[in-house]
Amino acid sequence: MSDSVPPTPFSQTSPAPGSHAVPPQPQYFVMPSQSPVRSLRGIGGATRALLLAYAVISLASLLVTGWGIVELNAYSAGTVGPDALESYGSAAVIVSGMSLIALLSTGICWLVWQRRAADAFPVGTLRRSPGWHVGSWFIPVVSAWFPFQNVSDLARASHARLGRGVLGTWWAAWLVGGLTGGLTRSFSTAHTIPSLINGLSITILMDALWIVAAIFAWIVVSRITAAIDPS
């Protein structure tokens, strides 16, 4: 006969008398939660408002520059005196100052918006880190294509309703406008009326490109913001 002890009602798999049975708990692997992302609605709205303001100021600059060309031609023909040129110069200085303030304000808001938008995605989703989304704007040569790639990544990751045409038009207008602005500075010290007129004509082209860039940038900010923060 075997000496083995038969199992009892209170074997190792059963709770002892007087104790409370605790059912086994399933084991789960909990993924670390992502830190909450600040809303994009506020900064997105501010950025869009400033983009529109910059477009309006660029339009005013375009009109003032056109007035300057007319006055220079009239002065060359002898139909107006120096006072007309002084009036144009005063208006040009005012519009130029407003344009600079609007550009700086819009740029700051854009960087804050883009950083927050990049923070909304887990690490590895985007091609570059949120810090690079800001820093790439300030690095020579790299700033010619990294910012476009970064914003394109935001559009892709957020599934925003943005086609390559909208993004491409925005970036092309921004780049060519910047290059055109460099050309206008080469005419800023011109001393002949024909050279001044040529410089102002390039300024008109620059203002037109800035208007296009601002309008398409408004679309980019609107659609990416709505896709990331639909609330």
C-alpha positions as CSV (number, residue, x, y, z in Angstrom):
1,M,0.0,0.0,0.0
2,S,1.3,3.5,-0.8
3,D,2.3,5.8,2.0
4,S,1.1,8.9,0.0
5,V,-1.3,11.2,1.8
6,P,-4.5,11.8,0.0
7,P,-5.3,15.4,-0.7
8,T,-7.5,17.1,1.9
9,P,-10.1,19.8,1.5
10,F,-7.5,22.2,2.9
11,S,-4.6,21.4,0.5
12,Q,-2.2,24.1,-0.7
13,T,-4.6,25.2,-3.3
14,S,-7.4,25.9,-0.8
15,P,-7.5,28.7,1.7
16,A,-7.1,27.8,5.4
17,P,-10.1,27.7,7.6
18,G,-11.2,31.2,8.8
19,S,-9.2,33.0,6.1
20,H,-10.7,34.9,3.2
21,A,-10.1,33.7,-0.3
22,V,-8.4,36.2,-2.6
23,P,-8.9,35.4,-6.3
24,P,-5.8,35.5,-8.4
25,Q,-5.4,38.9,-10.1
26,P,-4.6,39.0,-13.8
27,Q,-1.3,40.7,-14.7
28,Y,-1.4,43.6,-17.1
29,F,1.4,45.6,-18.6
30,V,0.6,49.3,-18.3
31,M,2.1,51.6,-20.9
32,P,3.4,54.8,-19.5
33,S,0.9,57.6,-20.1
34,Q,1.9,60.5,-22.2
35,S,2.0,63.8,-20.4
36,P,-0.9,66.1,-21.2
37,V,-0.4,68.4,-24.1
38,R,-1.4,72.0,-23.9
39,S,-4.2,73.1,-26.1
40,L,-3.4,74.3,-29.5
41,R,-6.6,76.3,-30.0
42,G,-5.4,79.4,-28.3
43,I,-1.9,79.7,-29.8
44,G,-3.3,78.5,-33.1
45,G,-5.9,81.3,-33.1
46,A,-3.3,83.9,-32.2
47,T,-1.0,82.7,-35.0
48,R,-3.7,82.8,-37.6
49,A,-4.8,86.3,-36.5
50,L,-1.2,87.6,-36.8
51,L,-0.8,85.9,-40.2
52,L,-3.8,87.8,-41.5
53,A,-2.5,91.0,-40.0
54,Y,0.8,90.5,-41.7
55,A,-0.9,89.8,-45.0
56,V,-2.9,93.1,-44.7
57,I,0.2,95.0,-43.8
58,S,2.1,93.5,-46.7
59,L,-0.8,94.6,-49.0
60,A,-0.4,98.1,-47.6
61,S,3.3,98.0,-48.2
62,L,2.7,96.9,-51.8
63,L,0.3,99.8,-52.4
64,V,2.7,102.3,-50.8
65,T,5.6,101.0,-52.9
66,G,3.5,101.3,-56.0
67,W,2.8,104.9,-55.0
68,G,6.5,105.4,-54.7
69,I,7.1,104.2,-58.2
70,V,4.5,106.6,-59.5
71,E,6.0,109.5,-57.6
72,L,9.6,108.7,-58.8
73,N,8.4,108.7,-62.4
74,A,6.6,112.0,-61.9
75,Y,9.6,113.5,-60.2
76,S,11.8,112.3,-63.1
77,A,9.4,113.9,-65.5
78,G,9.4,117.2,-63.5
79,T,5.7,117.1,-62.7
80,V,6.2,116.9,-58.9
81,G,8.7,118.3,-56.5
82,P,10.8,116.8,-53.6
83,D,7.9,117.2,-51.2
84,A,6.0,114.4,-52.9
85,L,9.0,112.1,-52.5
86,E,9.2,113.0,-48.8
87,S,5.6,112.1,-48.2
88,Y,6.1,108.7,-49.8
89,G,9.3,108.2,-47.7
90,S,7.4,108.9,-44.5
91,A,4.6,106.5,-45.4
92,A,7.2,103.8,-46.4
93,V,9.0,104.1,-43.0
94,I,5.7,103.7,-41.1
95,V,4.6,100.7,-43.1
96,S,8.1,99.1,-42.9
97,G,8.1,99.4,-39.1
98,M,4.6,97.9,-38.9
99,S,5.7,95.0,-41.1
100,L,8.7,94.3,-39.0
101,I,6.7,94.2,-35.8
102,A,4.0,92.0,-37.4
103,L,6.7,89.6,-38.8
104,L,8.4,89.2,-35.4
105,S,5.2,88.7,-33.5
106,T,3.9,86.2,-36.1
107,G,7.2,84.3,-36.0
108,I,7.2,84.0,-32.2
109,C,3.6,82.7,-32.2
110,W,4.4,80.3,-35.0
111,L,7.3,78.8,-33.1
112,V,5.3,78.3,-30.0
113,W,2.5,76.7,-32.0
114,Q,4.8,74.4,-33.9
115,R,6.5,73.3,-30.7
116,R,3.2,72.5,-29.0
117,A,2.0,70.6,-32.1
118,A,5.2,68.5,-32.1
119,D,4.8,67.8,-28.4
120,A,1.4,66.2,-29.1
121,F,3.0,63.1,-30.6
122,P,4.8,60.3,-28.9
123,V,8.6,60.1,-29.4
124,G,9.5,58.5,-32.7
125,T,6.3,59.5,-34.5
126,L,7.9,62.5,-36.1
127,R,11.1,62.7,-38.0
128,R,12.6,65.2,-35.6
129,S,12.2,66.2,-32.0
130,P,10.1,69.2,-30.9
131,G,13.3,71.1,-30.2
132,W,14.4,70.6,-33.8
133,H,11.0,71.8,-35.0
134,V,12.0,75.2,-33.5
135,G,15.8,75.2,-33.9
136,S,15.8,74.3,-37.6
137,W,14.4,77.7,-38.5
138,F,17.6,79.4,-37.3
139,I,20.3,77.2,-38.8
140,P,21.7,78.5,-42.1
141,V,21.2,76.3,-45.2
142,V,19.3,73.7,-43.1
143,S,16.5,76.3,-42.7
144,A,15.9,76.0,-46.5
145,W,14.2,72.6,-46.1
146,F,14.1,71.2,-42.6
147,P,11.1,73.4,-41.5
148,F,9.1,72.3,-44.5
149,Q,9.8,68.7,-43.7
150,N,8.9,69.2,-40.1
151,V,5.5,70.9,-40.9
152,S,4.9,68.2,-43.5
153,D,5.5,65.6,-40.7
154,L,2.9,67.3,-38.5
155,A,0.4,67.3,-41.3
156,R,1.0,63.5,-42.0
157,A,1.0,62.4,-38.3
158,S,-2.2,64.4,-37.5
159,H,-4.0,63.3,-40.7
160,A,-4.7,67.0,-41.5
161,R,-6.5,67.8,-44.7
162,L,-3.4,69.2,-46.3
163,G,-2.2,68.3,-49.8
164,R,1.3,68.7,-51.1
165,G,0.0,71.6,-53.2
166,V,-0.9,73.7,-50.2
167,L,2.3,72.9,-48.3
168,G,4.4,73.4,-51.4
169,T,2.9,76.7,-52.3
170,W,3.3,78.0,-48.8
171,W,7.0,77.0,-48.6
172,A,7.8,78.2,-52.2
173,A,6.3,81.6,-51.6
174,W,8.2,81.9,-48.2
175,L,11.5,80.9,-49.7
176,V,11.3,83.0,-52.9
177,G,10.0,86.0,-50.9
178,G,13.0,85.8,-48.7
179,L,15.4,85.7,-51.6
180,T,13.5,88.6,-53.2
181,G,13.9,90.5,-50.0
182,G,17.7,90.1,-50.3
183,L,17.6,91.6,-53.7
184,T,15.7,94.7,-52.5
185,R,18.5,95.4,-50.0
186,S,21.0,95.6,-52.9
187,F,19.0,98.5,-54.3
188,S,18.5,100.3,-51.0
189,T,21.6,102.4,-51.5
190,A,20.9,103.2,-55.2
191,H,21.3,106.9,-56.1
192,T,19.7,107.0,-59.5
193,I,16.0,107.1,-60.1
194,P,15.9,104.1,-62.5
195,S,17.8,102.0,-59.9
196,L,15.4,103.1,-57.2
197,I,12.4,102.2,-59.4
198,N,13.9,98.7,-60.1
199,G,14.4,98.2,-56.4
200,L,10.8,99.2,-55.6
201,S,9.5,96.9,-58.4
202,I,11.3,94.0,-56.7
203,T,9.8,95.1,-53.4
204,I,6.3,94.8,-54.9
205,L,7.1,91.2,-55.9
206,M,8.4,90.5,-52.4
207,D,5.2,91.8,-50.8
208,A,3.0,89.8,-53.2
209,L,4.9,86.6,-52.3
210,W,4.6,87.4,-48.5
211,I,0.9,87.8,-49.0
212,V,0.6,84.4,-50.7
213,A,2.9,82.8,-48.0
214,A,0.8,84.3,-45.2
215,I,-2.5,83.1,-46.7
216,F,-1.3,79.5,-47.2
217,A,0.4,79.5,-43.8
218,W,-3.0,80.4,-42.3
219,I,-4.5,77.3,-44.0
220,V,-1.6,75.1,-42.7
221,V,-2.0,76.3,-39.1
222,S,-5.8,76.0,-39.2
223,R,-6.0,72.4,-40.5
224,I,-3.1,71.0,-38.4
225,T,-4.6,72.6,-35.3
226,A,-8.1,71.3,-36.0
227,A,-6.6,67.8,-36.6
228,I,-4.6,67.7,-33.4
229,D,-6.9,69.5,-31.1
230,P,-10.5,69.0,-32.5
231,S,-12.2,70.0,-29.2
